[in-house]
Every structure is written in C-alpha cells, then in structure tokens.
Amino acid sequence: MSRPIVIAAGGTGGHFFPAEAVAGILAERGYNLVLMTDARHGRRENGVFQDRPQYVLDGAGVAGKGVAGKIRGITALLKGVIAARRILSTLDASAVVGFGGYPSVPPLLAARFLPKSSRPAIVIHEGNAVLGQANALLSRFATAIATSYATVARLPKDARTTLTGMPVRSGIEALANHSYEPPTETIRVLVWGGSLGARVFSDIVPKAMAALPAGFRTRLEVTQQVRDEDAPRVREIYTEAGITINAAPFFNDVPDRLKNAHLVIGRAGGSSVAEIAMAGLPSVLVPLPIAASDEQGANGQDLQEAGAAWMIRQPDFTPEALTTLLTDLFGHPERLKSAANAARGFSRPNAAAKLADLIESVLRS
C-alpha cells in the first residue's frame, strides 16, 4: 500500500468542502488518504472519508480573543501538535495537505517537527485574496503553496506558488456552463452565511425583505440558511410579509439551489465566493468582521470592483440599507445579469484536479 496523504481541514464547510473535493480526485487516482480535522460538524461520516482513517485533534483560534482566550487557544493548538506528531510518526505519510484555518496548524506544524529523514512534503492551499494567519505561519516551510487568486497579499517573497483556483464540490463544478437568466416573474434568493447560518443574516435579511414593495414581496421565493433556534422567528417574519420561505440549518441540494437562484446573499469566504462564481451568480456580500487579516473583505472587494457583487460591511448592513439595494436590483434586472456575467470571470473550473496534479508533482520530486 502506498504511503498515505494526510488531508488537514476543519469541520466547517469553507475548509472541509474544498478538502473533500481534492480528496475525491486523489482517491480516484488510487492514493491512500487519512483525514485530520477538528470536532466541529463536517461530512466525516459519509463521502470520501467515511471508510478512511480519521483523527480529531485539539485546536482553537486565537484571533480576536482576549488574553484568556488566546492562552486557551494556544494551549489547545500545542496539544493538537503533540497528538498530530505522535500520529504522523506512525503513519509514514508522504504529504500533509492543509486547507487553511487553525485546524490545519497542528498537523502541518507536527510534520515540520518530524526528523528530516521521515518528514512528509507540506502543501498548503490558500482560498482567499489575502494569506490567512494560519497559512502565513505555515507558508514559511511549505513545499508548495496553491492559491485561488492570481494575486495573494502577504505571501512570502520567495514563496513557490501555483494558481489552482478553489476546489468546489462536483455538483457545483457542473454549473460551470450554466446560463444565468434574470428574474421575470418569480425572484429566487439564496441566503447563506457560515456552515450553520450566521445570525446577522437572520436578524437583518427577513426585515429587509419584509419592507420591500408589495410587488416584489409577492414574487419572492427565499431559501435561507439559519440556526435551529432562529428558524421560528425568521419564518414568522417572512410568512407575515407574504414571502415564500424555506429556512433550515443545512441544505443537501446546494447545487440545485444555486442553479435556480437569481441572487445570493452571504459571507465572502473563499469557498463561498468560488461557488458563487462557478454558478455565475450576482451576490450581496457581507464579509466576516472578525477575520484577523480581513481576508473576506479582500475577496468581496475584488468582486465588487469587477462589477460582480455588492459588498456591505457588517456595521453598515442594516435592514434599511439592504431594502434600498434590493429594491433597486429587483427593479433593474439587467444589473443582476451584468453582475452574473462578471462573476463568471472569477470561476476557475477543475481546481480540484489541478491541486491534485500539484500534490502529485510534489511527490514525484
């Protein structure tokens, strides 16, 4: 059996879905895979990893936290590094591939701390237009760095980078040739935010939709990702406003919902932006305000400057501001069509295969 490739990815969709897409390609090519992740929700019980070795490691972020939170986060990361090193010393892995975020730190640091004679290759993927803090640390000793953007801020000057794009799920990859048609009668809006639905969208979007002119409200069909505890109040606001609503914490048919959507409202994470671009959709983006390097702000800015999206910073993301913007967009569907065309220019098909190719080239060398 070949030496395994370790996939290091957090349990949230933004990191796990790209990792899963690449793992699927590597599995088809006959590679032995091992997953290292954290304890958050993910597709560990099904999909490509379900019958493969899995290790859940300690780890926590430190950005945006107070002194006590930073101490706890660093302690958890150190525990994760120790555990990962112990596991890697027995696996004889050929490579460790990280997808950013704090869960990728313990396996990759542990790989670096192994004796040089048994040290696996280290490959990292950066999904944003700005190198995240975890990847900024790890990039100093990476064998190869894959990027989703042609230009990535904060990369080391001597970094060896390859532009692969952001790997997306196969069902979303299939939307690469989807033709966008602006709304005529029904207006379908997809609202997502984080793997389990950001609360800010539950607080703002229903109120904004309810304040739209009646001529738009009666045409709306909204699909919104929400937390379980927020679902009743979200549904109530929409129902009272006469808006068709489907609210749930998670949707298993995201490709179909993207295919049928006229507008997406959500965060500007690298994975989300890549999926929106692959589907060729206009979007309203609200970057996560606590990101240490404002990676989402950089992603959103790129799309906005290209005319592919409208970005609203979270302090300015109010029901009134969103109602004003949506009233204008729904009243001028040609603007949605233009943004959809611009979004398509950000798509990079076959990113998972390209990243798998890079990993194979590193193994050969």
C-alpha positions as CSV (number, residue, x, y, z in Angstrom):
1,M,0.0,0.0,0.0
2,S,1.3,3.5,-0.9
3,R,2.3,5.9,1.8
4,P,-0.7,7.9,2.9
5,I,-1.5,11.5,2.1
6,V,-2.9,13.4,5.1
7,I,-5.7,15.9,4.5
8,A,-5.8,18.5,7.2
9,A,-9.1,20.5,7.2
10,G,-11.5,21.9,9.7
11,G,-15.1,20.7,10.0
12,T,-16.8,23.8,8.7
13,G,-17.8,23.8,5.1
14,G,-15.5,26.5,3.9
15,H,-12.5,24.3,4.7
16,F,-14.0,20.9,4.5
17,F,-15.7,21.0,1.1
18,P,-12.5,22.0,-0.8
19,A,-10.6,19.3,1.0
20,E,-13.2,16.8,0.2
21,A,-13.2,17.7,-3.5
22,V,-9.4,17.2,-3.7
23,A,-9.6,14.0,-1.7
24,G,-12.1,12.6,-4.1
25,I,-9.8,13.2,-7.0
26,L,-6.8,11.7,-5.2
27,A,-8.9,8.7,-4.2
28,E,-9.9,8.1,-7.8
29,R,-6.2,8.1,-8.6
30,G,-5.6,5.4,-6.1
31,Y,-4.0,7.2,-3.2
32,N,-4.3,6.2,0.4
33,L,-5.9,9.0,2.4
34,V,-6.0,10.0,6.1
35,L,-8.1,12.8,7.5
36,M,-7.0,15.1,10.3
37,T,-9.7,17.5,11.5
38,D,-11.3,19.2,14.5
39,A,-14.5,18.3,16.3
40,R,-16.9,20.6,14.5
41,H,-19.6,19.4,12.3
42,G,-18.5,18.0,8.9
43,R,-19.1,15.2,6.4
44,R,-16.8,12.8,8.2
45,E,-19.5,10.1,8.4
46,N,-20.1,9.9,4.7
47,G,-18.5,10.9,1.4
48,V,-14.9,10.2,0.5
49,F,-13.6,10.0,4.1
50,Q,-16.3,7.7,5.6
51,D,-14.2,4.4,5.4
52,R,-10.8,6.0,5.8
53,P,-8.7,6.7,8.9
54,Q,-9.8,9.9,10.8
55,Y,-8.2,11.7,13.6
56,V,-9.9,14.5,15.6
57,L,-7.3,16.9,17.0
58,D,-7.5,19.6,19.6
59,G,-7.2,23.2,18.4
60,A,-8.7,26.6,18.7
61,G,-8.4,30.0,17.0
62,V,-6.7,32.9,18.8
63,A,-7.6,35.9,16.5
64,G,-10.0,38.4,18.0
65,K,-9.9,36.9,21.5
66,G,-8.9,38.3,24.8
67,V,-5.8,37.2,26.8
68,A,-7.5,34.3,28.4
69,G,-9.0,33.1,25.1
70,K,-5.6,33.4,23.4
71,I,-4.0,31.3,26.2
72,R,-6.7,28.6,25.8
73,G,-6.3,28.7,22.1
74,I,-2.5,28.3,22.1
75,T,-2.8,25.5,24.7
76,A,-5.2,23.6,22.6
77,L,-3.1,24.1,19.5
78,L,0.0,22.8,21.3
79,K,-2.0,19.7,22.5
80,G,-3.0,19.2,18.9
81,V,0.6,19.5,17.6
82,I,1.8,16.9,20.1
83,A,-1.0,14.5,19.2
84,A,-0.5,15.0,15.5
85,R,3.2,14.4,15.7
86,R,2.6,11.1,17.6
87,I,0.2,10.0,14.9
88,L,2.4,11.1,12.0
89,S,5.4,9.3,13.4
90,T,3.5,6.0,12.9
91,L,1.8,6.8,9.6
92,D,4.9,7.4,7.4
93,A,2.9,9.9,5.4
94,S,4.2,11.1,2.0
95,A,2.5,14.5,2.3
96,V,0.3,16.6,4.5
97,V,-2.1,18.9,2.7
98,G,-3.6,21.8,4.7
99,F,-6.6,24.0,3.7
100,G,-6.1,26.9,6.0
101,G,-7.7,27.9,9.3
102,Y,-6.5,26.9,12.7
103,P,-7.3,23.1,12.4
104,S,-4.6,22.8,9.7
105,V,-1.9,24.1,12.1
106,P,-1.3,21.1,14.3
107,P,-0.8,18.5,11.5
108,L,1.4,20.8,9.4
109,L,3.5,22.0,12.4
110,A,3.8,18.4,13.5
111,A,5.0,17.4,10.1
112,R,7.7,20.1,10.2
113,F,8.9,18.9,13.6
114,L,9.4,15.3,12.4
115,P,13.0,14.2,11.7
116,K,14.1,15.3,8.3
117,S,14.6,11.7,7.1
118,S,10.9,11.0,7.7
119,R,9.4,14.4,7.1
120,P,6.4,14.4,4.6
121,A,6.0,17.1,2.0
122,I,3.9,20.0,3.1
123,V,1.4,21.5,0.8
124,I,-1.0,24.3,1.7
125,H,-4.0,25.8,-0.1
126,E,-4.9,29.4,0.3
127,G,-8.5,30.2,-0.6
128,N,-8.5,33.9,-0.2
129,A,-7.0,37.0,-1.7
130,V,-5.1,37.6,1.5
131,L,-2.9,35.0,3.1
132,G,-4.7,34.0,6.3
133,Q,-2.8,34.0,9.6
134,A,-2.5,30.2,9.9
135,N,-1.2,29.9,6.3
136,A,1.1,32.9,6.9
137,L,2.8,30.9,9.6
138,L,2.8,27.7,7.7
139,S,3.9,29.1,4.4
140,R,7.5,29.7,5.7
141,F,8.2,26.0,5.4
142,A,5.7,24.7,2.8
143,T,7.0,22.6,0.0
144,A,4.3,24.1,-2.3
145,I,1.5,26.7,-2.0
146,A,-1.6,26.6,-4.1
147,T,-3.7,29.7,-4.5
148,S,-7.2,30.6,-5.5
149,Y,-6.4,34.1,-6.7
150,A,-3.7,35.2,-9.2
151,T,-2.5,37.8,-6.7
152,V,-2.5,37.0,-2.9
153,A,-1.4,39.6,-0.4
154,R,1.1,38.7,2.4
155,L,2.8,35.9,0.6
156,P,6.5,35.4,1.5
157,K,8.7,36.9,-1.3
158,D,10.3,33.6,-2.1
159,A,7.1,31.5,-1.9
160,R,6.6,28.8,-4.5
161,T,3.0,29.3,-5.6
162,T,0.8,27.6,-8.1
163,L,-2.6,29.1,-9.2
164,T,-5.1,26.3,-9.0
165,G,-8.3,28.0,-8.0
166,M,-10.6,27.0,-5.2
167,P,-11.8,23.3,-5.3
168,V,-15.6,23.1,-5.3
169,R,-18.0,20.2,-4.9
170,S,-18.6,18.2,-8.1
171,G,-22.3,19.2,-8.2
172,I,-21.3,22.9,-8.2
173,E,-18.5,22.3,-10.7
174,A,-21.2,21.0,-13.1
175,L,-22.7,24.6,-13.1
176,A,-19.7,26.0,-14.9
177,N,-21.7,26.3,-18.1
178,H,-24.9,27.3,-16.5
179,S,-26.6,30.3,-18.3
180,Y,-28.0,33.0,-15.9
181,E,-31.4,34.4,-16.7
182,P,-32.6,37.4,-14.7
183,P,-35.9,37.2,-12.9
184,T,-39.1,37.9,-14.8
185,E,-41.9,36.6,-12.6
186,T,-40.5,34.7,-9.6
187,I,-37.5,36.1,-7.8
188,R,-35.4,33.4,-6.1
189,V,-32.9,34.5,-3.4
190,L,-30.5,32.2,-1.6
191,V,-29.2,33.4,1.8
192,W,-26.3,31.6,3.3
193,G,-23.8,32.5,6.0
194,G,-21.3,30.2,7.6
195,S,-21.8,26.4,7.8
196,L,-24.8,26.8,10.2
197,G,-26.1,30.2,9.2
198,A,-24.7,33.5,10.6
199,R,-27.1,35.1,13.0
200,V,-26.7,38.6,11.4
201,F,-28.5,37.3,8.3
202,S,-31.4,36.1,10.4
203,D,-31.6,39.4,12.1
204,I,-31.3,41.6,9.0
205,V,-32.4,39.9,5.8
206,P,-36.0,38.9,6.8
207,K,-36.8,42.5,8.0
208,A,-35.3,43.9,4.8
209,M,-37.3,41.6,2.6
210,A,-40.5,42.4,4.5
211,A,-40.0,46.1,3.9
212,L,-39.8,45.7,0.1
213,P,-42.7,47.0,-2.1
214,A,-45.6,44.6,-2.3
215,G,-45.0,44.0,-6.0
216,F,-41.6,42.4,-5.1
217,R,-42.7,40.5,-1.9
218,T,-45.3,38.5,-3.7
219,R,-42.8,37.3,-6.3
220,L,-40.1,36.3,-3.8
221,E,-39.0,32.7,-3.0
222,V,-36.3,32.8,-0.3
223,T,-34.1,29.9,0.7
224,Q,-32.2,30.9,3.9
225,Q,-29.7,29.0,6.0
226,V,-30.5,29.6,9.7
227,R,-29.6,28.3,13.1
228,D,-32.2,26.0,14.6
229,E,-33.0,28.5,17.3
230,D,-33.6,31.3,14.8
231,A,-35.8,29.4,12.4
232,P,-39.2,30.1,14.0
233,R,-38.8,33.9,14.1
234,V,-37.3,34.0,10.6
235,R,-40.2,32.0,9.2
236,E,-42.7,34.2,11.0
237,I,-41.4,37.4,9.6
238,Y,-41.4,36.1,6.0
239,T,-44.8,34.5,6.3
240,E,-46.4,37.6,7.7
241,A,-44.9,39.6,4.8
242,G,-46.4,37.1,2.3
243,I,-43.0,35.8,1.2
244,T,-42.4,32.2,0.4
245,I,-39.6,30.9,2.7
246,N,-37.6,27.7,3.1
247,A,-35.4,28.0,6.2
248,A,-33.1,25.3,7.5
249,P,-29.7,24.9,9.2
250,F,-28.3,23.0,6.2
251,F,-29.2,22.2,2.6
252,N,-28.1,19.0,0.9
253,D,-29.1,20.2,-2.6
254,V,-27.0,23.4,-2.8
255,P,-26.1,22.9,-6.4
256,D,-29.7,22.9,-7.4
257,R,-30.5,25.9,-5.3
258,L,-27.6,27.8,-6.8
259,K,-28.7,26.8,-10.3
260,N,-32.2,28.2,-9.7
261,A,-31.2,31.4,-7.7
262,H,-31.3,34.9,-9.1
263,L,-29.3,36.4,-6.2
264,V,-27.1,35.1,-3.3
265,I,-26.7,37.0,0.0
266,G,-23.9,35.8,2.3
267,R,-20.4,36.0,3.6
268,A,-17.3,36.4,1.3
269,G,-15.3,33.4,2.3
270,G,-13.1,31.9,-0.4
271,S,-15.2,28.8,-0.7
272,S,-18.5,30.7,-0.9
273,V,-17.1,33.2,-3.5
274,A,-15.8,30.3,-5.6
275,E,-19.1,28.5,-5.6
276,I,-21.0,31.8,-6.5
277,A,-18.5,32.4,-9.3
278,M,-18.8,28.8,-10.6
279,A,-22.6,29.2,-10.8
280,G,-22.2,32.6,-12.4
281,L,-24.4,34.4,-9.9
282,P,-24.7,38.0,-8.7
283,S,-24.3,38.4,-4.9
284,V,-24.6,40.7,-1.9
285,L,-21.5,40.0,0.2
286,V,-21.1,40.8,3.9
287,P,-17.5,40.0,4.9
288,L,-16.9,38.4,8.3
289,P,-15.9,41.4,10.5
290,I,-13.6,39.4,12.9
291,A,-11.3,37.8,10.3
292,A,-7.8,38.6,11.5
293,S,-6.4,39.7,8.1
294,D,-9.8,40.8,6.6
295,E,-9.5,38.0,4.0
296,Q,-13.2,38.2,3.3
297,G,-13.1,41.9,2.8
298,A,-10.4,41.5,0.1
299,N,-12.4,38.7,-1.6
300,G,-15.5,40.9,-1.7
301,Q,-13.6,43.9,-2.8
302,D,-12.3,42.0,-5.8
303,L,-15.8,41.0,-6.9
304,Q,-17.3,44.4,-6.3
305,E,-14.6,46.2,-8.3
306,A,-15.3,43.8,-11.2
307,G,-19.0,44.6,-11.0
308,A,-19.8,41.0,-9.9
309,A,-21.2,41.8,-6.5
310,W,-22.3,44.4,-4.0
311,M,-20.3,44.4,-0.7
312,I,-21.7,45.8,2.5
313,R,-19.6,45.9,5.7
314,Q,-21.4,44.4,8.6
315,P,-21.7,47.7,10.6
316,D,-23.5,49.1,7.5
317,F,-25.6,46.0,6.9
318,T,-28.9,47.3,8.2
319,P,-32.5,46.3,7.1
320,E,-32.9,49.8,5.6
321,A,-29.7,49.6,3.6
322,L,-30.5,46.2,2.2
323,T,-34.1,47.1,1.4
324,T,-32.8,50.1,-0.6
325,L,-30.3,47.9,-2.5
326,L,-32.7,45.1,-3.3
327,T,-35.4,47.4,-4.4
328,D,-33.0,48.9,-7.0
329,L,-31.7,45.5,-8.1
330,F,-35.1,43.8,-8.4
331,G,-36.3,46.9,-10.3
332,H,-33.4,46.7,-12.7
333,P,-32.8,43.0,-13.5
334,E,-30.3,44.0,-16.2
335,R,-27.9,44.9,-13.4
336,L,-28.2,41.4,-12.0
337,K,-27.5,40.0,-15.4
338,S,-24.4,42.2,-15.8
339,A,-23.1,41.1,-12.4
340,A,-23.7,37.4,-13.2
341,N,-21.6,37.8,-16.3
342,A,-18.8,39.4,-14.3
343,A,-19.0,36.7,-11.6
344,R,-18.4,34.0,-14.2
345,G,-15.0,35.6,-14.9
346,F,-13.8,34.7,-11.4
347,S,-14.6,31.0,-11.8
348,R,-11.7,28.5,-12.2
349,P,-13.0,25.1,-13.3
350,N,-11.2,21.9,-12.5
351,A,-9.4,23.4,-9.4
352,A,-9.6,20.1,-7.5
353,A,-7.9,18.3,-10.3
354,K,-5.2,21.0,-10.7
355,L,-4.5,20.9,-6.9
356,A,-4.3,17.1,-7.1
357,D,-1.8,17.4,-10.0
358,L,0.3,19.8,-7.9
359,I,0.3,17.3,-5.0
360,E,1.4,14.5,-7.4
361,S,4.2,16.7,-8.8
362,V,5.5,17.4,-5.3
363,L,5.5,13.7,-4.5
364,R,7.4,12.9,-7.7
365,S,10.0,15.5,-7.0
